[in-house]
Amino acid sequence: MARARVRVRGRVQGVFFRAELRERARSLGLAGWVRNAADGSVEAALEGERERVETLLRWCGRGPALADVDDVEVAWEEPRGEEQFSVH
C-alpha cells in the first residue's frame, strides 16, 4: 500500500478535474480525496496499490481535456487506511 499527496497547478479548476479524478480513482480501486485549493490548484490524497497510485499520478500530469496542467507536486506519505474516495 502507498499514499501520495498531490498538488496540481495550472488551469485545473472549472474543468471537471475533481470529478474525473474521482472516477479514475474509483475505477483503479483507490481511496482518498480531492479538493480545490484557494490558490487555484487542486489537491488530492491517493491511497492504494503503489502501481495504481502512480498510474493516477501520471494522469494528473495531463488532466481532463479542458485542463492545462503546469506542475504536479507529489509527496509520499504513510498510508492511513482510507477506504473510500471523496470530493471535498
N, CA, C and O atoms as a GROMACS GRO file, in nm:
protein
  352
    1MET      N    1   0.084  -0.119   0.000
    1MET     CA    2   0.000   0.000   0.000
    1MET      C    3   0.088   0.125   0.000
    1MET      O    4   0.196   0.127   0.058
    2ALA      N    5   0.038   0.228  -0.067
    2ALA     CA    6   0.111   0.355  -0.076
    2ALA      C    7   0.010   0.469  -0.067
    2ALA      O    8  -0.109   0.451  -0.092
    3ARG      N    9   0.061   0.585  -0.030
    3ARG     CA   10  -0.022   0.706  -0.023
    3ARG      C   11   0.059   0.822  -0.077
    3ARG      O   12   0.174   0.843  -0.037
    4ALA      N   13  -0.001   0.898  -0.167
    4ALA     CA   14   0.064   1.017  -0.221
    4ALA      C   15  -0.028   1.137  -0.203
    4ALA      O   16  -0.148   1.129  -0.227
    5ARG      N   17   0.032   1.248  -0.160
    5ARG     CA   18  -0.038   1.378  -0.160
    5ARG      C   19   0.009   1.448  -0.286
    5ARG      O   20   0.128   1.453  -0.315
    6VAL      N   21  -0.085   1.504  -0.360
    6VAL     CA   22  -0.052   1.568  -0.486
    6VAL      C   23  -0.117   1.705  -0.493
    6VAL      O   24  -0.229   1.724  -0.448
    7ARG      N   25  -0.044   1.799  -0.551
    7ARG     CA   26  -0.098   1.932  -0.580
    7ARG      C   27  -0.074   1.956  -0.728
    7ARG      O   28   0.039   1.946  -0.777
    8VAL      N   29  -0.182   1.988  -0.800
    8VAL     CA   30  -0.175   2.009  -0.944
    8VAL      C   31  -0.204   2.156  -0.971
    8VAL      O   32  -0.306   2.210  -0.928
    9ARG      N   33  -0.112   2.220  -1.042
    9ARG     CA   34  -0.126   2.363  -1.072
    9ARG      C   35  -0.145   2.384  -1.222
    9ARG      O   36  -0.104   2.302  -1.303
   10GLY      N   37  -0.209   2.494  -1.255
   10GLY     CA   38  -0.238   2.530  -1.394
   10GLY      C   39  -0.386   2.564  -1.404
   10GLY      O   40  -0.447   2.608  -1.306
   11ARG      N   41  -0.443   2.544  -1.522
   11ARG     CA   42  -0.588   2.562  -1.537
   11ARG      C   43  -0.652   2.429  -1.501
   11ARG      O   44  -0.675   2.343  -1.586
   12VAL      N   45  -0.682   2.414  -1.370
   12VAL     CA   46  -0.730   2.285  -1.319
   12VAL      C   47  -0.861   2.297  -1.241
   12VAL      O   48  -0.917   2.196  -1.199
   13GLN      N   49  -0.910   2.417  -1.222
   13GLN     CA   50  -1.040   2.435  -1.159
   13GLN      C   51  -1.140   2.478  -1.266
   13GLN      O   52  -1.107   2.555  -1.357
   14GLY      N   53  -1.262   2.428  -1.254
   14GLY     CA   54  -1.366   2.462  -1.351
   14GLY      C   55  -1.355   2.382  -1.480
   14GLY      O   56  -1.417   2.418  -1.580
   15VAL      N   57  -1.276   2.273  -1.478
   15VAL     CA   58  -1.257   2.190  -1.599
   15VAL      C   59  -1.288   2.043  -1.570
   15VAL      O   60  -1.243   1.955  -1.643
   16PHE      N   61  -1.364   2.017  -1.464
   16PHE     CA   62  -1.406   1.881  -1.424
   16PHE      C   63  -1.289   1.795  -1.376
   16PHE      O   64  -1.296   1.672  -1.383
   17PHE      N   65  -1.182   1.859  -1.327
   17PHE     CA   66  -1.066   1.784  -1.279
   17PHE      C   67  -1.103   1.695  -1.161
   17PHE      O   68  -1.071   1.576  -1.161
   18ARG      N   69  -1.171   1.752  -1.061
   18ARG     CA   70  -1.206   1.672  -0.943
   18ARG      C   71  -1.297   1.556  -0.977
   18ARG      O   72  -1.275   1.444  -0.930
   19ALA      N   73  -1.399   1.581  -1.058
   19ALA     CA   74  -1.494   1.475  -1.092
   19ALA      C   75  -1.427   1.362  -1.167
   19ALA      O   76  -1.451   1.244  -1.139
   20GLU      N   77  -1.342   1.397  -1.264
   20GLU     CA   78  -1.277   1.292  -1.341
   20GLU      C   79  -1.172   1.218  -1.258
   20GLU      O   80  -1.156   1.097  -1.271
   21LEU      N   81  -1.102   1.291  -1.172
   21LEU     CA   82  -1.005   1.224  -1.084
   21LEU      C   83  -1.076   1.126  -0.991
   21LEU      O   84  -1.028   1.015  -0.967
   22ARG      N   85  -1.191   1.167  -0.939
   22ARG     CA   86  -1.268   1.078  -0.852
   22ARG      C   87  -1.307   0.950  -0.927
   22ARG      O   88  -1.292   0.840  -0.874
   23GLU      N   89  -1.357   0.964  -1.048
   23GLU     CA   90  -1.400   0.847  -1.125
   23GLU      C   91  -1.282   0.756  -1.157
   23GLU      O   92  -1.294   0.634  -1.149
   24ARG      N   93  -1.168   0.815  -1.194
   24ARG     CA   94  -1.050   0.734  -1.223
   24ARG      C   95  -0.997   0.666  -1.098
   24ARG      O   96  -0.956   0.550  -1.103
   25ALA      N   97  -0.999   0.736  -0.985
   25ALA     CA   98  -0.954   0.675  -0.859
   25ALA      C   99  -1.042   0.556  -0.823
   25ALA      O  100  -0.993   0.450  -0.786
   26ARG      N  101  -1.172   0.575  -0.835
   26ARG     CA  102  -1.264   0.466  -0.802
   26ARG      C  103  -1.245   0.348  -0.897
   26ARG      O  104  -1.250   0.233  -0.853
   27SER      N  105  -1.223   0.374  -1.025
   27SER     CA  106  -1.206   0.264  -1.121
   27SER      C  107  -1.075   0.188  -1.095
   27SER      O  108  -1.064   0.070  -1.128
   28LEU      N  109  -0.977   0.256  -1.036
   28LEU     CA  110  -0.850   0.192  -1.001
   28LEU      C  111  -0.854   0.129  -0.862
   28LEU      O  112  -0.757   0.065  -0.820
   29GLY      N  113  -0.964   0.146  -0.791
   29GLY     CA  114  -0.975   0.090  -0.657
   29GLY      C  115  -0.896   0.168  -0.552
   29GLY      O  116  -0.854   0.112  -0.451
   30LEU      N  117  -0.876   0.297  -0.576
   30LEU     CA  118  -0.801   0.381  -0.482
   30LEU      C  119  -0.894   0.453  -0.386
   30LEU      O  120  -1.010   0.479  -0.417
   31ALA      N  121  -0.842   0.484  -0.270
   31ALA     CA  122  -0.914   0.562  -0.169
   31ALA      C  123  -0.846   0.698  -0.158
   31ALA      O  124  -0.739   0.721  -0.214
   32GLY      N  125  -0.911   0.789  -0.085
   32GLY     CA  126  -0.854   0.921  -0.060
   32GLY      C  127  -0.955   1.030  -0.084
   32GLY      O  128  -1.075   1.012  -0.060
   33TRP      N  129  -0.907   1.144  -0.131
   33TRP     CA  130  -0.994   1.260  -0.151
   33TRP      C  131  -0.932   1.356  -0.252
   33TRP      O  132  -0.813   1.345  -0.284
   34VAL      N  133  -1.013   1.450  -0.302
   34VAL     CA  134  -0.966   1.557  -0.389
   34VAL      C  135  -1.044   1.683  -0.355
   34VAL      O  136  -1.161   1.676  -0.318
   35ARG      N  137  -0.979   1.798  -0.366
   35ARG     CA  138  -1.046   1.926  -0.337
   35ARG      C  139  -0.978   2.039  -0.414
   35ARG      O  140  -0.861   2.029  -0.451
   36ASN      N  141  -1.053   2.145  -0.438
   36ASN     CA  142  -0.997   2.269  -0.493
   36ASN      C  143  -0.929   2.343  -0.380
   36ASN      O  144  -0.981   2.348  -0.268
   37ALA      N  145  -0.813   2.401  -0.407
   37ALA     CA  146  -0.742   2.482  -0.309
   37ALA      C  147  -0.768   2.630  -0.339
   37ALA      O  148  -0.801   2.667  -0.452
   38ALA      N  149  -0.753   2.713  -0.238
   38ALA     CA  150  -0.779   2.857  -0.251
   38ALA      C  151  -0.688   2.924  -0.354
   38ALA      O  152  -0.726   3.026  -0.412
   39ASP      N  153  -0.568   2.869  -0.376
   39ASP     CA  154  -0.474   2.930  -0.470
   39ASP      C  155  -0.500   2.892  -0.616
   39ASP      O  156  -0.421   2.929  -0.704
   40GLY      N  157  -0.609   2.819  -0.643
   40GLY     CA  158  -0.643   2.781  -0.780
   40GLY      C  159  -0.593   2.644  -0.821
   40GLY      O  160  -0.621   2.598  -0.932
   41SER      N  161  -0.519   2.579  -0.733
   41SER     CA  162  -0.469   2.445  -0.763
   41SER      C  163  -0.572   2.341  -0.717
   41SER      O  164  -0.673   2.375  -0.656
   42VAL      N  165  -0.543   2.214  -0.746
   42VAL     CA  166  -0.622   2.102  -0.698
   42VAL      C  167  -0.531   2.017  -0.611
   42VAL      O  168  -0.419   1.985  -0.651
   43GLU      N  169  -0.580   1.979  -0.492
   43GLU     CA  170  -0.507   1.893  -0.400
   43GLU      C  171  -0.576   1.759  -0.392
   43GLU      O  172  -0.699   1.751  -0.400
   44ALA      N  173  -0.498   1.652  -0.375
   44ALA     CA  174  -0.558   1.521  -0.359
   44ALA      C  175  -0.468   1.432  -0.274
   44ALA      O  176  -0.348   1.454  -0.265
   45ALA      N  177  -0.529   1.334  -0.212
   45ALA     CA  178  -0.458   1.225  -0.143
   45ALA      C  179  -0.505   1.097  -0.210
   45ALA      O  180  -0.625   1.071  -0.219
   46LEU      N  181  -0.410   1.017  -0.255
   46LEU     CA  182  -0.439   0.894  -0.327
   46LEU      C  183  -0.378   0.778  -0.251
   46LEU      O  184  -0.258   0.780  -0.220
   47GLU      N  185  -0.458   0.677  -0.219
   47GLU     CA  186  -0.409   0.566  -0.138
   47GLU      C  187  -0.453   0.433  -0.198
   47GLU      O  188  -0.570   0.415  -0.234
   48GLY      N  189  -0.358   0.341  -0.209
   48GLY     CA  190  -0.387   0.208  -0.262
   48GLY      C  191  -0.259   0.142  -0.309
   48GLY      O  192  -0.150   0.177  -0.263
   49GLU      N  193  -0.272   0.047  -0.400
   49GLU     CA  194  -0.153  -0.019  -0.454
   49GLU      C  195  -0.065   0.084  -0.524
   49GLU      O  196  -0.115   0.167  -0.601
   50ARG      N  197   0.066   0.080  -0.498
   50ARG     CA  198   0.155   0.183  -0.548
   50ARG      C  199   0.147   0.199  -0.701
   50ARG      O  200   0.145   0.312  -0.750
   51GLU      N  201   0.141   0.090  -0.774
   51GLU     CA  202   0.135   0.098  -0.920
   51GLU      C  203   0.011   0.173  -0.966
   51GLU      O  204   0.016   0.250  -1.062
   52ARG      N  205  -0.100   0.151  -0.897
   52ARG     CA  206  -0.225   0.220  -0.933
   52ARG      C  207  -0.219   0.368  -0.896
   52ARG      O  208  -0.269   0.453  -0.969
   53VAL      N  209  -0.157   0.398  -0.781
   53VAL     CA  210  -0.138   0.539  -0.743
   53VAL      C  211  -0.052   0.608  -0.848
   53VAL      O  212  -0.084   0.720  -0.890
   54GLU      N  213   0.055   0.544  -0.891
   54GLU     CA  214   0.143   0.604  -0.992
   54GLU      C  215   0.071   0.623  -1.125
   54GLU      O  216   0.097   0.721  -1.196
   55THR      N  217  -0.018   0.531  -1.160
   55THR     CA  218  -0.099   0.546  -1.282
   55THR      C  219  -0.182   0.674  -1.275
   55THR      O  220  -0.188   0.750  -1.372
   56LEU      N  221  -0.247   0.697  -1.161
   56LEU     CA  222  -0.330   0.816  -1.146
   56LEU      C  223  -0.244   0.943  -1.139
   56LEU      O  224  -0.286   1.048  -1.187
   57LEU      N  225  -0.127   0.934  -1.080
   57LEU     CA  226  -0.037   1.050  -1.078
   57LEU      C  227   0.003   1.089  -1.220
   57LEU      O  228   0.013   1.208  -1.251
   58ARG      N  229   0.027   0.991  -1.306
   58ARG     CA  230   0.061   1.022  -1.446
   58ARG      C  231  -0.057   1.094  -1.513
   58ARG      O  232  -0.036   1.189  -1.589
   59TRP      N  233  -0.179   1.048  -1.486
   59TRP     CA  234  -0.296   1.115  -1.542
   59TRP      C  235  -0.303   1.260  -1.492
   59TRP      O  236  -0.339   1.350  -1.569
   60CYS      N  237  -0.269   1.283  -1.366
   60CYS     CA  238  -0.272   1.419  -1.311
   60CYS      C  239  -0.183   1.514  -1.391
   60CYS      O  240  -0.210   1.634  -1.395
   61GLY      N  241  -0.080   1.463  -1.453
   61GLY     CA  242   0.007   1.545  -1.536
   61GLY      C  243  -0.059   1.592  -1.664
   61GLY      O  244  -0.012   1.686  -1.728
   62ARG      N  245  -0.169   1.528  -1.702
   62ARG     CA  246  -0.246   1.567  -1.821
   62ARG      C  247  -0.379   1.628  -1.782
   62ARG      O  248  -0.417   1.734  -1.831
   63GLY      N  249  -0.450   1.560  -1.693
   63GLY     CA  250  -0.582   1.604  -1.651
   63GLY      C  251  -0.686   1.581  -1.758
   63GLY      O  252  -0.656   1.522  -1.862
   64PRO      N  253  -0.809   1.628  -1.734
   64PRO     CA  254  -0.916   1.614  -1.833
   64PRO      C  255  -0.889   1.704  -1.954
   64PRO      O  256  -0.798   1.786  -1.953
   65ALA      N  257  -0.969   1.686  -2.057
   65ALA     CA  258  -0.947   1.753  -2.185
   65ALA      C  259  -0.934   1.905  -2.174
   65ALA      O  260  -0.853   1.965  -2.245
   66LEU      N  261  -1.012   1.969  -2.087
   66LEU     CA  262  -1.011   2.116  -2.078
   66LEU      C  263  -0.902   2.171  -1.987
   66LEU      O  264  -0.882   2.292  -1.981
   67ALA      N  265  -0.831   2.084  -1.917
   67ALA     CA  266  -0.726   2.128  -1.824
   67ALA      C  267  -0.599   2.165  -1.899
   67ALA      O  268  -0.573   2.119  -2.010
   68ASP      N  269  -0.521   2.250  -1.835
   68ASP     CA  270  -0.387   2.286  -1.884
   68ASP      C  271  -0.294   2.279  -1.763
   68ASP      O  272  -0.279   2.377  -1.690
   69VAL      N  273  -0.233   2.164  -1.742
   69VAL     CA  274  -0.152   2.138  -1.623
   69VAL      C  275  -0.012   2.197  -1.640
   69VAL      O  276   0.056   2.168  -1.738
   70ASP      N  277   0.029   2.280  -1.544
   70ASP     CA  278   0.162   2.340  -1.545
   70ASP      C  279   0.261   2.264  -1.457
   70ASP      O  280   0.379   2.254  -1.490
   71ASP      N  281   0.211   2.208  -1.344
   71ASP     CA  282   0.303   2.147  -1.248
   71ASP      C  283   0.226   2.046  -1.163
   71ASP      O  284   0.110   2.067  -1.129
   72VAL      N  285   0.294   1.936  -1.130
   72VAL     CA  286   0.240   1.835  -1.040
   72VAL      C  287   0.343   1.812  -0.930
   72VAL      O  288   0.456   1.772  -0.958
   73GLU      N  289   0.304   1.839  -0.807
   73GLU     CA  290   0.393   1.822  -0.691
   73GLU      C  291   0.343   1.702  -0.611
   73GLU      O  292   0.226   1.698  -0.571
   74VAL      N  293   0.431   1.605  -0.586
   74VAL     CA  294   0.393   1.482  -0.518
   74VAL      C  295   0.477   1.464  -0.392
   74VAL      O  296   0.598   1.485  -0.394
   75ALA      N  297   0.411   1.426  -0.283
   75ALA     CA  298   0.480   1.391  -0.158
   75ALA      C  299   0.424   1.256  -0.113
   75ALA      O  300   0.303   1.240  -0.097
   76TRP      N  301   0.512   1.159  -0.092
   76TRP     CA  302   0.471   1.028  -0.045
   76TRP      C  303   0.455   1.029   0.105
   76TRP      O  304   0.538   1.087   0.176
   77GLU      N  305   0.349   0.966   0.154
   77GLU     CA  306   0.317   0.961   0.297
   77GLU      C  307   0.290   0.817   0.338
   77GLU      O  308   0.280   0.727   0.255
   78GLU      N  309   0.279   0.796   0.468
   78GLU     CA  310   0.239   0.666   0.519
   78GLU      C  311   0.091   0.646   0.493
   78GLU      O  312   0.012   0.738   0.517
   79PRO      N  313   0.049   0.529   0.444
   79PRO     CA  314  -0.095   0.504   0.424
   79PRO      C  315  -0.172   0.519   0.554
   79PRO      O  316  -0.121   0.489   0.662
   80ARG      N  317  -0.296   0.565   0.542
   80ARG     CA  318  -0.380   0.588   0.660
   80ARG      C  319  -0.497   0.491   0.669
   80ARG      O  320  -0.578   0.500   0.761
   81GLY      N  321  -0.507   0.400   0.575
   81GLY     CA  322  -0.615   0.302   0.580
   81GLY      C  323  -0.749   0.354   0.533
   81GLY      O  324  -0.854   0.302   0.571
   82GLU      N  325  -0.747   0.458   0.449
   82GLU     CA  326  -0.874   0.510   0.396
   82GLU      C  327  -0.939   0.402   0.309
   82GLU      O  328  -0.871   0.321   0.247
   83GLU      N  329  -1.072   0.404   0.305
   83GLU     CA  330  -1.144   0.301   0.233
   83GLU      C  331  -1.228   0.352   0.118
   83GLU      O  332  -1.271   0.273   0.034
   84GLN      N  333  -1.253   0.482   0.111
   84GLN     CA  334  -1.337   0.539   0.005
   84GLN      C  335  -1.267   0.658  -0.056
   84GLN      O  336  -1.168   0.708  -0.003
   85PHE      N  337  -1.319   0.703  -0.170
   85PHE     CA  338  -1.267   0.823  -0.234
   85PHE      C  339  -1.377   0.928  -0.236
   85PHE      O  340  -1.490   0.899  -0.275
   86SER      N  341  -1.344   1.049  -0.193
   86SER     CA  342  -1.445   1.155  -0.184
   86SER      C  343  -1.394   1.287  -0.243
   86SER      O  344  -1.274   1.308  -0.258
   87VAL      N  345  -1.490   1.373  -0.277
   87VAL     CA  346  -1.461   1.507  -0.324
   87VAL      C  347  -1.496   1.603  -0.212
   87VAL      O  348  -1.607   1.597  -0.158
   88HIS      N  349  -1.405   1.691  -0.176
   88HIS     CA  350  -1.429   1.791  -0.070
   88HIS      C  351  -1.455   1.926  -0.134
   88HIS      O  352  -1.478   2.024  -0.063
   0.00000   0.00000   0.00000
